[in-house]
Every structure is written in C-alpha cells, then in structure tokens.
Amino acid sequence: MVRASKEPGIKVDNRSVFASDGGRPFDSELPVLIFLHGAGMNHSMWALQSRYFAHHGYNVLAVDLPGHGRSEGPALTAIVDMADWVLRLVDAVDANEAALVGHSMGTFIALEAAAKAPERVRALGLIATGLKMPVHPELQAAADANRHLAYELVVDWGFGARSHFGGHRPPGLWMMGTAMRILEHDGKGSLGGDFAACAVYEGAAAAAVKVACPTIVIAGADDRMTPPKAGRAIADKIDGARFEIVDCGHMMMIEKPDETLDALIGTI
C-alpha cells in the first residue's frame, strides 16, 4: 500500500506525485477523495476543504497535477490525458474507486474520468464549471509567453468584486496575493498549456450525460469566468445532479470556504 502524505510518496507513470493528505495518514479502510485544482494552480487551493474531509472519514489526496507544484513533469496538455492520469492515480493507491472534486479545469478532468470509468468514480463535486471554457486569444498569448499580465488577469477576473477588498476567512491572509504567488510559482510553464487544454476540450456535454454517480455542481454568483448559467448547463445534463450557487466569484474554495464545504457535504 502506498502511503499518501505531505511528502512525495506516490508514483504514477514512474513519476513522483505530490499529494496533501489534509493532515491525516492514509488508511486503506477509508474511502478515497481526490481534489483536482484548476489551471496554473496547485493543491494548496483546497487547504480548508481537504482538511475537513480528512478528519471526517476520508483518505484525502489534494494532488498537484503533473508539472504543477511539487509533482514531477512534464505537464499534460489534454483533458483526456489528465483524466486517464487520475484513473492511474487511483490505481497507484490501490483503491477500487474514488470521489473526485474539481475546480475549473479540474471539473473537466473529473467529468472525463467519470465518463471513461463510471465504476471507478463514486461521486463528483464540480466547482466553477461549464460546458466550454474558452480563453481570450490575448490572455492565451500572455500565458504562453509567461507574461505577468496573464497572472494579473486571472487574479482580477477570478475573484469576486467584494474579495478585491479583503474579507478572507482566515485572518491576516490575503486572498488575491496568495493566488498571485501560486500563479507566479506554478503558472510559469503550465498556465498556457492548461488554458489551451481547456479551450480545445469539447467533451464536457458528452461526458456529463454518462455520469452515473451522485454529483454536486457549485457555481459562484459573481463568477465572471464560469457564470452560474454555465454551471447550470452542466448540472442539467447529469441525472440527479444537485446545483447550488455560492455568493462569490470563481475562486470559491478560498473566497467562501465554509459555504463551499457545506455544499459538498452530503454528496461527496
């Protein structure tokens, strides 16, 4: 049995994968829950939600996707390849199935994995999603060139209007500054590829109708990247899916961590 921890200990395709365990060691008797981050990000986006589930009966793997954070590269460049990688990750920890919770790009990965192997995906949490995620050509060009402008635009558009003025749940921490540091560290070399993978992915609708597990779709009321109507379009294609709106922007795990967690509980 592979031990998942805060030190690299999992290997997929013979490359090291970093996964935060939420503060609890891996227990083969507990169900597995995998958190999948968005474009240019890493596992730290899930700090609060992963800790809750780790202390409430789950094996948590908040992973850095290949080429992100502390996971070995190279980064994968297609959503279908990322979904296949997630299924191999489930194999790597000797699990028969896992629940998947994704944010933005991570929702496409989770959807595709659930469609490819419905017997391996126990539940889905889709946060800030839509049937398509187009990327403006100028933003794509900035990301491809690793220009700081790309990070600035993501942070500006990613957070709701009120979050621009503070209000982070943990006192003393700066939401937008933290996201900027993550992008500066992990976005260089990965953000452009992640954006391109999202922009060309056309399989969300087809994958959604194949989903056969309990699903929650969570949208941000002030999300300018994947607005509520985009999330609703996905939810409408998944049989029995719950749909909830949280009063924040695209980065709801950070902006409204408790409300996002409350929405996940009961489905995941």
N, C-alpha and C positions, 0 to 999 in steps of 0.2 A: 504494500500500500504506500503510495506517495504521500508524504506529509506536505500539506499546503501551509505556508507560513509567510511571514513578512520578509523572509529571505528567499532568494530564488531556489526553488526545490522541485519544480515541475518542469518536465521537458516535453515539448511537442515538436515532432519532426526533428528531434535531436537538438533542439534549441531551447535555451532556458526561458522560462515564462515566470514573470513576477506576478504574484497574486497576494493581495492583502486578505487576511482571514478575519478581519473585524475584531481581533483580539481574543479569539478562541481557537484552540488547536483543532485540526481535522479529526473527526470521529466517523468512522466508516458506518456507524449505525444511524447516522442522521442524514436527512435529505440534502442535496446539493443545490445551492443557489449561486448563479453566476451573474455578475454585474458587468455590462459592456458599455464602455464610455463612447463619447462622440468624437468627431473629427479633431485631430490635433491635441486631444486631451489624454488623461491617464486615470488610473484607479482612484486617485485622491478625490475625484468628483463625488464619490459615493461614501465618503467617510462616515457620515451620520447614519445613513440608511443601512450600510453594511454592518455597522457596529450593533444596531438594534437586532437585526436578524441573526447575527452570530450569537447573541446572548438570549435568543428565543427559539432555540431548537434547530438551527440550520448550520450546515457547512457552507461558509461564505467564501467565494472566490471573486474578489473585485480585481479583475485582471488588467494588466497592461497588454494591449494587443501587440502583435509583433512589430518591432521597430518603434514602439512608443514606451515612454517611461523607462523602466528597468528591464523590459523584455528584449531579448536579442532580436535583431532584424534578420532579413530585410522586412520592411513593412509590406503588407499585402495590398494589392491595387484593385481588387474586385470584390464586391459584396459577396458573391457566391463563394469565392475562395475563403473569405473571412468566416462565412457560415460553416464551411467544411472544417476549418481550423477549430472552431468552437466545438464541433462534434468530436474531433480528435482530442480536444482538451478534456471532454467528459470521459473519454476512454482512458486518458492518461492518469486520471484519479480513480480509476476502477469503479466508476459509477455506471449504473444502468440508465439513469435519466437525470435531468436537472431542470430546475426552473430558470428561466432567462429573463433578466431585466435590462433593457437597453435604453440609452438616451440618444436621440437624434440619429446619427449614423448607426449607433448600436441597435436601434429598433429595426433597421433593415436587416442587420446581421441576425438578430433574434428571429424575425419573421421568416427569413430564408431557411434558417436551421430547423424551425418548427415545421415548415412545409416539406423539407427534404426528409426529415426523420421524425414524424409525429410521435412515434413510440418512445423517443428519447427525450422529448420536451414535455415536462409535467405541467408547466404554467408559464404564462407570458406577462410581463409588465412592459408596456410600450410608452415611453415618456418623450413628449415633443416629437411627434411623428407626422407622416403624411404619405400620400400615395407616391409623390415625387418630391425630390429636394434639389431643385435647380440652383445653380450657382452663377452669379453675375460674372460675365467674362472678365471684368476688371478686377474683381476680387480673386477669381481663379488665377489671373496673371500675377497678382501681387503675392498670392500664396506660393505659386510655383517658383517665384523669384526669391522667396523667403524675405520679402519686404515687411518691415514692421507695420506698415499700413494694414496688412491683412489681419494681424492680431488686433489692432485697434478697432477695425470694423467689426470683427467677430464679437469683441467685448462690448462695444457700443450697442450693437443690434441684439446681442444675446441676452442682455439683462433688461428687465422691465424698467419703465421710467422711474418708479419710486426707488428701485435698487441703485440707481445712479447717485442717490443721496445718502446711501448707507442703509442701516437697519438690519445688518447681518445678525442672525440669531446668536451665534457665539460672540460675546462682547470682545471688542478690541481687534477684531479681524475685518479685513477689507475685502468684500466680495470681488469687486472688479479688479483690484490689484492682484489678488490671488490668481484669478483666471488669467490675467495677463502674464504672470510669471510662468504659469503652466504652459501657455502657448509659446512663450519665448523659449522655454526649455524643450518641450516636446513637439511643438508645431514645426520647428525648423526641420525640413526634410520629410515631414509626414503630412502636414496640413494640406498641401497642394494635391497630393495623391489621394488623401481621404475625400477632399471635395470632389475630385474627378470621379472617384468611385461612386459617390452619392449621385452626382449629376447624371451619370450614364445608366444607373440602375433602373430598370423598367419592370422589375418583377414583383413589386410590393402588392399590387392588386391580385395577381395570380397566387401569390403566396398566402395572402390573407384568407382567401376562400378555402384554403386547405388546412387552416389552423383548426385543430381538434381538441385543444386544451383550454382550461379557464384562462381568460385574458382580461386585463385592465388596460385601457388606453387613457393616459392622463395628458391634458393639454393646459397650456398657460394662457390665461385670459388676455395677457398683454404680450404674447409671443409674436414677434414680427418675422420670425424665420419659418416656423411651422404653426400658423394660427389655429385656433380651435376648430375651424371648419375642415382643416386638413386632417386633424386627428379624428374628427367625427367620420370623415370619409373612410378611414381605415376601420374604425370600430363597426361601421355599418356592414362591412364585408366579412366580419368574423362572427360566426354563430355564437350568440350568447355573451358577447363581449360587453363589459361594463365601460362606461365613458364618464370621466369626471374632469371638471375644469378647476384649476387652482389659480388664485388671483396673483399672478406673477408673470414673468417673461419666460424665455426659452430655457434658462438655467435653473429650473425649479428645484432641483435637488439641493442647491445652495441657497436660492432666494427664499424658498418656503420648504425647508427640510421636513418639518413636522407634518405639514399638510400633505406633502408628497408621500411620506411614510404612511400616514393614515389611509391614503388612497390605495397603497399597495397591500396593506394588511387585509387579509380576508380573501384575496385572490392568490397571492403568492404563498 
